[in-house]
Amino acid sequence: MTTASVPAAGTSKARVGVQRFGTFLSGMIMPNIPALIAWGIFTAFFIAVGWTPVPALATLVGPFIHYLLPILIAYTGGNIIYGVRGGVVASIGTFGAIAGSDYLIAQINADLPADNQLGQVHMFIGAMIMAPICAYSMRWLDSLWEGKIRAGFEMLVNMFSAGIWGFVLAVIGFYPIAWVVNGIMQVLSNAVDWLVSMNLLPLTSIIIEPAKVFFLNNAINHGVLTPLGIQQSAETGSSILFLLEANPGPGVGLLLAFTFFGIGAARASAPGAAVIQFFGGIHEVYFPYALMKPMLILALIAGGMTGVTTNMLLGGALRAPAAPGSIFAVIAQVANNSYVAVLLSVVLAATVTFLISWVILRASRKRDLEAMAATDDAFGAAITQTAAAKGKSSAALDGLRSGAATSADGGIEPATMTEREIKNIVFACDAGMGSSAMGASVLRNKIKKAGIENVTVTNKAIAALDASADLVITQNQLTDRARQKTPNSVHVSVDNFMNSPRYDEVVDLVRAQHEDGA
């Protein structure tokens, strides 16, 4: 039996749609971040203005970003949708888009003076467009003759169909897609140039900071900022766009404010969250703190705007994306002569966010303390004490505990608790790397300390969830999407992957199942 298919608190169809789109973009980009880092290292050391210029090795920089990276992204996206076959045809189609863009630029430059010619457009957005077109269309074509091929001819049909359709897709990439992407890049570049010339770039924080808190940042970051930033970096050696979303200052400022001025569990968990966010680069850990008091989003916006303004005034920029958004990753990608500006932008962003958060938390402290006292979990403590006296957990007691929990941090429904044996627990988030890995580690340690064996705890991207997951744990903003992916799994929503009372419920559930089966 499944949990009720009620969207997590605060979700909506529009938000879920944007989150799903952002997850797909993230799924294409994140696995290829090592390649972007490698390109950044080549750029830092070997180009003419690098630390140790080596002209021969510098020749790798152009082909690396112009051909390898877009094709890697296309292959990854195609593979997500339709395995290796989808990845191959997506790569073929994307190569057509790359060649078409080069041809178009050459045609335009033929009519322009030498000092005003256009540079190459790198097909990152083209790859993100071509990958789903190619993979979905290949899967659809294969479905047309599935089961209709005479035995012994399967390989012949599969190879030629993919090759012929790849040829068609390369032509489509060469003409309409390359033309469209070049136009999109021109519009977006002009928009960024206008914001910079009008000193309005800090206003992007009004969109970016709330989007991060509601898990909508991947669509903005991977869909717009990363492709534009890479284009700028290829032309000028660095880009401020890499710092619009990745600056760890606002997040650590918010968490430090909770460390000193928060109350209850939020204050207790904030110091650890600050370390993980600032040094580990997992920004998701501060999202629940902002969501529990939405007014704090104003502090994040002010901090983000401060960081962007500092980098604009002092020339702070990165050579390549800082992923994850750790201070170490930021420092590793800082452009030459930008260290002071970038580090100052982090410090000032954190300071402004901290101060505004302090004002907000202090202003509502009395009301928060009264609310916490009024909703003190004495009932939950009594349930735990009863379970201890009983000697083991039960569906009824855990059902009471889940009923006492807030709807935003949903417990485990009693009806699901004894009908599916929990052997495979999966933490799921957008990328399946940062915050979900952290949560999986926390629960894995709890299960180990409880002496429970034969239960695996792993982490995945939501897009990679499958029916093998007996129990799926997600942050409450993402639970509805996870339910759509694995409707037959038990689903648990948490506010914070670092420290949630739901983990103890899961441990109690698994322990009870093992004891009942013993």
C-alpha positions as CSV (number, residue, x, y, z in Angstrom):
1,M,0.0,0.0,0.0
2,T,1.3,3.5,-0.7
3,T,1.2,6.6,1.2
4,A,-1.5,9.1,0.3
5,S,-0.8,11.0,-2.8
6,V,-1.2,14.4,-1.3
7,P,1.3,16.9,-2.4
8,A,3.8,18.0,0.2
9,A,2.9,21.2,1.9
10,G,3.6,24.3,-0.2
11,T,3.9,22.4,-3.5
12,S,1.9,23.3,-6.7
13,K,1.7,21.9,-10.2
14,A,3.7,24.9,-11.5
15,R,6.4,24.6,-8.9
16,V,6.7,20.8,-9.4
17,G,6.9,21.3,-13.1
18,V,9.8,23.8,-12.8
19,Q,11.5,21.6,-10.2
20,R,11.2,18.6,-12.6
21,F,12.7,20.7,-15.4
22,G,15.5,21.9,-13.2
23,T,16.2,18.4,-12.1
24,F,16.6,17.2,-15.7
25,L,19.0,20.1,-16.4
26,S,20.9,19.3,-13.2
27,G,21.0,15.6,-14.2
28,M,22.7,16.6,-17.4
29,I,25.1,19.1,-15.9
30,M,26.1,17.8,-12.5
31,P,27.8,14.5,-13.7
32,N,29.9,16.6,-16.0
33,I,31.1,19.1,-13.4
34,P,34.5,17.2,-13.2
35,A,35.0,18.0,-16.9
36,L,34.2,21.6,-16.3
37,I,36.7,21.7,-13.4
38,A,39.4,20.1,-15.6
39,W,38.7,22.7,-18.3
40,G,39.0,25.4,-15.6
41,I,42.4,24.0,-14.5
42,F,43.6,24.0,-18.1
43,T,42.5,27.6,-18.4
44,A,44.0,28.7,-15.2
45,F,47.4,27.3,-15.9
46,F,48.1,27.2,-19.7
47,I,46.4,30.1,-21.5
48,A,48.4,33.3,-22.3
49,V,47.2,35.1,-19.2
50,G,47.3,31.9,-17.0
51,W,49.6,31.2,-14.1
52,T,52.1,29.1,-16.2
53,P,51.4,29.8,-19.9
54,V,52.1,26.8,-22.2
55,P,51.0,27.6,-25.7
56,A,50.9,23.9,-26.8
57,L,48.7,22.8,-23.9
58,A,46.6,25.9,-24.3
59,T,45.4,24.5,-27.6
60,L,43.3,22.1,-25.6
61,V,41.1,24.8,-24.1
62,G,39.1,25.7,-27.1
63,P,38.1,22.2,-28.4
64,F,37.5,21.1,-24.8
65,I,34.8,23.7,-24.2
66,H,33.5,23.8,-27.8
67,Y,33.2,20.1,-28.6
68,L,33.8,17.8,-25.6
69,L,31.7,19.5,-22.9
70,P,28.5,20.0,-25.0
71,I,28.7,16.4,-26.3
72,L,29.2,15.1,-22.8
73,I,26.1,17.0,-21.7
74,A,24.1,15.7,-24.6
75,Y,25.2,12.1,-24.0
76,T,24.3,12.3,-20.3
77,G,20.9,13.8,-21.1
78,G,20.2,11.2,-23.7
79,N,21.4,8.4,-21.5
80,I,19.0,9.6,-18.7
81,I,16.0,9.2,-21.1
82,Y,16.9,6.2,-23.2
83,G,20.2,4.6,-22.0
84,V,23.3,4.4,-24.1
85,R,21.2,4.4,-27.3
86,G,19.6,7.7,-26.4
87,G,23.1,9.1,-25.4
88,V,24.6,8.2,-28.8
89,V,21.9,9.7,-31.0
90,A,21.8,12.8,-28.7
91,S,25.6,13.2,-29.2
92,I,25.2,12.9,-33.0
93,G,22.4,15.5,-33.0
94,T,24.3,17.9,-30.8
95,F,27.4,17.7,-33.1
96,G,25.2,18.8,-35.9
97,A,24.1,21.8,-33.8
98,I,27.8,22.7,-33.0
99,A,28.7,22.5,-36.7
100,G,25.6,24.5,-37.7
101,S,26.5,27.2,-35.2
102,D,30.1,27.5,-36.5
103,Y,28.8,27.7,-40.1
104,L,26.3,30.4,-39.2
105,I,28.9,32.5,-37.3
106,A,31.3,32.1,-40.3
107,Q,28.6,33.4,-42.7
108,I,27.8,36.4,-40.5
109,N,31.5,37.2,-40.0
110,A,32.1,37.2,-43.7
111,D,30.1,40.5,-43.9
112,L,31.7,42.1,-40.8
113,P,34.9,44.0,-40.3
114,A,37.8,42.1,-38.7
115,D,37.6,44.1,-35.5
116,N,33.9,43.5,-35.0
117,Q,33.5,39.8,-35.7
118,L,31.5,37.4,-33.6
119,G,33.1,34.6,-31.5
120,Q,32.1,31.0,-31.3
121,V,28.8,30.1,-29.6
122,H,29.2,27.1,-27.4
123,M,26.3,24.7,-27.7
124,F,25.5,24.1,-24.0
125,I,21.9,25.2,-24.4
126,G,21.9,23.4,-27.7
127,A,22.9,20.1,-26.0
128,M,20.2,20.6,-23.4
129,I,17.6,21.0,-26.2
130,M,18.9,18.3,-28.5
131,A,19.3,15.6,-25.8
132,P,15.6,15.2,-25.0
133,I,14.5,15.6,-28.6
134,C,16.9,13.0,-29.8
135,A,16.4,10.4,-27.0
136,Y,12.6,10.6,-26.9
137,S,12.3,10.5,-30.7
138,M,14.6,7.5,-30.9
139,R,12.6,5.7,-28.2
140,W,9.4,6.4,-30.0
141,L,10.7,5.1,-33.3
142,D,12.0,1.9,-31.7
143,S,8.5,1.4,-30.2
144,L,7.0,1.4,-33.7
145,W,8.8,-1.9,-34.7
146,E,9.3,-3.4,-31.3
147,G,8.4,-7.2,-31.6
148,K,8.0,-7.0,-35.3
149,I,11.6,-7.7,-36.5
150,R,12.3,-11.1,-37.8
151,A,14.7,-13.1,-35.6
152,G,18.4,-12.6,-36.6
153,F,17.9,-9.1,-37.9
154,E,17.5,-7.3,-34.6
155,M,21.1,-6.0,-34.5
156,L,21.0,-4.9,-38.2
157,V,17.8,-2.9,-37.7
158,N,18.9,-1.4,-34.4
159,M,22.2,-0.2,-35.7
160,F,20.9,1.2,-39.0
161,S,17.8,2.8,-37.5
162,A,20.0,4.7,-34.9
163,G,22.5,5.7,-37.5
164,I,19.9,6.9,-40.0
165,W,17.9,8.7,-37.4
166,G,21.2,10.2,-36.0
167,F,21.9,11.5,-39.5
168,V,18.5,13.2,-39.6
169,L,18.9,14.7,-36.1
170,A,22.3,16.1,-37.0
171,V,20.7,17.9,-40.0
172,I,18.0,19.2,-37.7
173,G,20.6,20.3,-35.3
174,F,22.6,22.0,-38.0
175,Y,19.8,24.2,-39.3
176,P,16.9,25.1,-37.1
177,I,18.4,24.2,-33.7
178,A,21.7,26.0,-34.2
179,W,19.9,29.1,-35.6
180,V,17.5,29.1,-32.6
181,V,20.2,28.6,-30.0
182,N,22.4,31.3,-31.4
183,G,19.4,33.7,-31.2
184,I,18.6,32.7,-27.6
185,M,22.2,33.2,-26.6
186,Q,22.3,36.6,-28.3
187,V,19.2,37.7,-26.5
188,L,20.4,36.4,-23.1
189,S,23.8,37.9,-23.6
190,N,22.3,41.2,-24.5
191,A,20.1,41.1,-21.4
192,V,23.1,40.4,-19.1
193,D,25.1,43.1,-20.8
194,W,22.2,45.5,-20.3
195,L,21.9,44.6,-16.6
196,V,25.7,45.1,-16.1
197,S,25.8,48.4,-18.0
198,M,22.8,49.7,-16.0
199,N,24.3,48.4,-12.7
200,L,21.2,46.3,-12.2
201,L,22.8,42.8,-12.0
202,P,22.3,42.7,-8.2
203,L,18.6,42.7,-8.8
204,T,18.9,39.1,-10.1
205,S,19.1,38.1,-6.4
206,I,15.4,39.0,-6.0
207,I,14.8,35.9,-8.3
208,I,17.7,33.7,-7.5
209,E,17.5,33.6,-3.7
210,P,13.8,32.7,-3.3
211,A,14.2,30.3,-6.2
212,K,17.0,28.5,-4.3
213,V,14.9,28.1,-1.1
214,F,12.0,26.6,-3.1
215,F,14.3,24.2,-5.0
216,L,13.8,26.0,-8.3
217,N,17.4,27.1,-8.6
218,N,18.6,24.4,-11.0
219,A,16.4,25.6,-13.8
220,I,18.0,29.1,-13.5
221,N,21.5,28.0,-12.7
222,H,22.0,25.2,-15.2
223,G,19.5,26.5,-17.8
224,V,20.8,30.1,-18.0
225,L,23.7,31.1,-15.7
226,T,26.1,28.3,-16.4
227,P,25.8,28.3,-20.2
228,L,26.1,32.2,-20.3
229,G,29.0,32.1,-17.8
230,I,30.9,29.6,-19.8
231,Q,30.4,31.6,-22.9
232,Q,31.7,34.7,-21.2
233,S,34.6,32.8,-19.6
234,A,35.7,31.4,-22.9
235,E,35.8,35.0,-24.4
236,T,37.2,37.0,-21.4
237,G,38.7,34.3,-19.1
238,S,36.2,34.7,-16.3
239,S,32.5,35.5,-15.5
240,I,30.7,37.1,-12.6
241,L,27.6,34.9,-13.5
242,F,29.2,31.9,-11.8
243,L,28.9,33.7,-8.5
244,L,25.3,34.8,-8.7
245,E,24.0,31.5,-7.3
246,A,27.0,29.8,-5.9
247,N,28.1,32.4,-3.4
248,P,28.0,30.6,0.0
249,G,27.8,33.9,2.0
250,P,24.0,34.4,2.3
251,G,23.5,30.8,3.4
252,V,26.2,30.8,6.1
253,G,25.0,34.2,7.3
254,L,21.5,32.8,7.8
255,L,22.8,29.7,9.6
256,L,25.1,31.8,11.9
257,A,22.1,33.9,12.9
258,F,20.2,30.8,13.9
259,T,23.3,29.6,15.8
260,F,23.3,32.7,18.0
261,F,19.7,33.8,18.0
262,G,17.5,30.8,17.0
263,I,15.6,28.7,19.4
264,G,15.0,25.0,19.9
265,A,16.1,22.4,17.4
266,A,16.8,25.0,14.7
267,R,19.4,26.6,17.0
268,A,20.9,23.2,18.0
269,S,21.4,22.0,14.4
270,A,22.4,25.4,12.8
271,P,26.2,25.2,13.7
272,G,26.6,21.8,12.0
273,A,24.5,23.0,9.0
274,A,26.7,26.0,8.7
275,V,29.9,23.9,8.5
276,I,28.3,21.6,5.9
277,Q,26.9,24.5,3.8
278,F,30.1,26.7,3.8
279,F,32.8,24.0,3.5
280,G,30.8,21.2,1.9
281,G,28.9,23.3,-0.5
282,I,25.5,21.7,0.2
283,H,23.3,24.8,0.1
284,E,20.1,22.8,0.6
285,V,20.8,22.5,4.3
286,Y,19.8,26.1,4.9
287,F,16.6,26.0,2.9
288,P,14.4,24.7,5.7
289,Y,15.6,27.4,8.1
290,A,14.4,30.0,5.6
291,L,11.1,28.2,5.0
292,M,10.2,28.0,8.7
293,K,10.3,31.8,8.7
294,P,9.8,33.1,5.1
295,M,10.6,36.7,6.2
296,L,14.2,35.5,6.3
297,I,14.2,35.3,2.5
298,L,14.5,39.1,2.5
299,A,17.8,38.7,4.4
300,L,19.0,36.2,1.8
301,I,18.1,38.6,-1.0
302,A,19.9,41.5,0.7
303,G,23.0,39.3,1.2
304,G,22.9,38.0,-2.3
305,M,22.6,41.6,-3.7
306,T,25.5,42.7,-1.5
307,G,27.7,39.9,-2.9
308,V,26.9,40.7,-6.5
309,T,27.4,44.4,-6.0
310,T,30.8,43.8,-4.4
311,N,31.9,41.6,-7.3
312,M,30.6,44.2,-9.8
313,L,32.5,47.1,-8.2
314,L,35.8,45.2,-7.5
315,G,35.8,42.9,-10.6
316,G,35.2,39.6,-8.8
317,A,34.7,36.6,-11.1
318,L,35.3,32.9,-11.5
319,R,36.9,31.0,-14.4
320,A,34.4,28.1,-14.2
321,P,31.4,27.0,-12.2
322,A,32.0,26.4,-8.5
323,A,30.2,23.1,-7.9
324,P,29.4,22.3,-5.3
325,G,29.0,25.8,-3.9
326,S,31.7,25.4,-1.3
327,I,34.2,28.1,-0.3
328,F,36.9,25.7,-1.4
329,A,35.3,25.3,-4.8
330,V,34.9,29.1,-5.1
331,I,38.5,29.8,-4.2
332,A,39.7,27.1,-6.6
333,Q,38.0,28.8,-9.6
334,V,38.7,32.4,-8.7
335,A,40.1,34.3,-11.7
336,N,43.6,35.9,-11.5
337,N,43.7,39.1,-9.4
338,S,40.1,38.6,-8.2
339,Y,40.8,36.9,-4.8
340,V,40.2,39.9,-2.7
341,A,37.0,40.8,-4.5
342,V,35.5,37.3,-4.4
343,L,36.4,36.6,-0.7
344,L,35.1,40.1,0.3
345,S,31.9,39.4,-1.5
346,V,31.4,36.2,0.5
347,V,32.2,37.9,3.8
348,L,29.9,40.9,3.1
349,A,27.1,38.8,1.8
350,A,27.3,36.7,5.0
351,T,27.5,39.7,7.2
352,V,24.5,41.5,5.7
353,T,22.4,38.3,5.8
354,F,23.4,37.7,9.4
355,L,22.5,41.2,10.6
356,I,19.1,41.3,8.9
357,S,18.3,37.7,10.1
358,W,19.3,38.8,13.6
359,V,16.8,41.7,13.5
360,I,14.1,39.4,12.2
361,L,14.8,36.6,14.7
362,R,15.1,39.0,17.7
363,A,11.8,40.8,16.7
364,S,9.9,37.5,16.7
365,R,11.8,35.7,19.5
366,K,9.2,36.2,22.2
367,R,6.3,35.0,20.0
368,D,8.4,32.0,18.8
369,L,9.2,31.0,22.4
370,E,5.5,31.2,23.3
371,A,4.6,29.1,20.3
372,M,7.2,26.5,21.0
373,A,6.1,26.2,24.6
374,A,2.4,25.9,23.5
375,T,3.3,23.1,21.1
376,D,5.9,21.3,23.3
377,D,6.0,17.7,22.1
378,A,4.9,16.2,25.5
379,F,2.6,14.0,23.6
380,G,5.4,12.7,21.4
381,A,7.6,12.1,24.5
382,A,4.8,10.2,26.1
383,I,4.4,8.0,23.0
384,T,8.2,7.3,23.1
385,Q,8.0,6.5,26.8
386,T,5.1,4.1,26.2
387,A,6.9,2.3,23.5
388,A,9.9,1.9,25.7
389,A,7.8,0.4,28.5
390,K,6.2,-1.9,25.9
391,G,9.6,-3.1,24.9
392,K,9.1,-2.5,21.2
393,S,7.5,-0.2,18.6
394,S,4.1,-0.7,17.2
395,A,2.1,0.5,14.2
396,A,-0.5,2.1,16.5
397,L,2.1,4.0,18.6
398,D,4.1,5.1,15.6
399,G,0.8,6.2,14.0
400,L,0.1,8.4,17.0
401,R,3.6,9.9,16.8
402,S,3.1,10.7,13.1
403,G,-0.2,12.2,13.9
404,A,1.4,14.5,16.4
405,A,4.0,15.6,13.9
406,T,3.5,18.6,11.7
407,S,2.1,18.0,8.3
408,A,5.1,19.7,6.7
409,D,7.4,17.0,8.2
410,G,5.2,14.0,7.4
411,G,5.6,10.8,9.4
412,I,4.9,7.3,8.2
413,E,1.3,6.3,7.7
414,P,0.2,3.4,10.0
415,A,-1.5,1.6,7.0
416,T,1.8,1.4,5.2
417,M,4.0,0.4,8.1
418,T,3.4,-3.3,8.3
419,E,2.5,-4.2,4.7
420,R,5.9,-3.7,3.0
421,E,9.1,-5.0,4.4
422,I,11.7,-2.2,4.5
423,K,15.0,-3.4,3.1
424,N,16.1,-0.7,0.7
425,I,15.9,2.9,1.9
426,V,16.7,5.7,-0.5
427,F,17.3,9.4,0.1
428,A,16.4,11.4,-2.9
429,C,17.1,15.0,-4.0
430,D,17.5,16.9,-7.2
431,A,21.0,15.9,-8.0
432,G,21.3,12.8,-5.8
433,M,24.7,13.9,-4.5
434,G,24.9,16.6,-1.8
435,S,22.1,16.8,0.7
436,S,20.7,13.3,0.0
437,A,24.1,11.8,0.6
438,M,24.3,13.6,3.9
439,G,20.9,12.4,5.1
440,A,21.7,8.8,4.0
441,S,24.9,9.0,6.1
442,V,22.9,10.1,9.2
443,L,20.3,7.4,8.9
444,R,22.8,4.7,8.1
445,N,24.7,5.5,11.3
446,K,21.4,5.3,13.3
447,I,20.5,2.0,11.8
448,K,24.0,0.6,12.5
449,K,23.8,1.8,16.1
450,A,20.4,0.1,16.5
451,G,22.1,-3.2,15.5
452,I,19.8,-3.6,12.4
453,E,21.3,-5.7,9.5
454,N,20.3,-6.4,5.9
455,V,19.0,-2.9,5.3
456,T,20.6,-0.7,2.8
457,V,20.5,3.1,2.8
458,T,21.5,4.9,-0.4
459,N,21.0,8.2,-2.1
460,K,19.8,9.0,-5.6
461,A,18.5,11.7,-7.8
462,I,14.7,11.7,-7.9
463,A,14.9,11.1,-11.7
464,A,16.8,7.8,-10.9
465,L,14.3,6.4,-8.4
466,D,12.9,3.0,-9.3
467,A,10.6,0.3,-7.9
468,S,13.4,-1.3,-5.8
469,A,13.1,1.5,-3.2
470,D,11.0,0.2,-0.3
471,L,11.1,3.6,1.5
472,V,12.0,7.0,0.0
473,I,12.9,10.0,2.1
474,T,12.8,13.4,0.6
475,Q,12.6,17.0,1.7
476,N,9.0,18.1,1.8
477,Q,9.2,20.3,-1.2
478,L,10.2,17.4,-3.3
479,T,8.0,14.6,-2.0
480,D,5.2,14.9,-4.5
481,R,7.7,14.4,-7.4
482,A,9.2,11.3,-5.6
483,R,5.7,9.8,-5.2
484,Q,5.0,10.2,-8.9
485,K,8.2,8.4,-9.6
486,T,7.7,5.5,-7.2
487,P,4.0,5.3,-6.2
488,N,4.3,1.9,-4.6
489,S,7.1,2.9,-2.2
490,V,6.6,4.2,1.4
491,H,7.3,7.9,1.3
492,V,8.6,10.1,4.2
493,S,8.9,13.8,4.1
494,V,11.4,15.7,6.2
495,D,12.2,19.4,6.7
496,N,15.9,18.9,7.2
497,F,18.1,16.1,6.0
498,M,20.5,16.8,8.8
499,N,18.3,16.3,11.8
500,S,14.8,15.0,11.6
501,P,12.6,13.1,14.1
502,R,11.4,11.0,11.2
503,Y,14.7,9.1,11.2
504,D,14.0,7.7,14.6
505,E,10.5,6.7,13.4
506,V,12.1,4.9,10.4
507,V,14.6,3.1,12.7
508,D,11.7,2.1,15.0
509,L,9.7,0.8,12.1
510,V,12.6,-1.3,10.7
511,R,13.5,-2.6,14.1
512,A,9.8,-3.6,14.8
513,Q,9.7,-5.4,11.4
514,H,12.9,-7.4,12.2
515,E,11.6,-8.3,15.7
516,D,8.3,-9.4,14.3
517,G,10.0,-11.5,11.7
518,A,12.5,-13.0,14.1
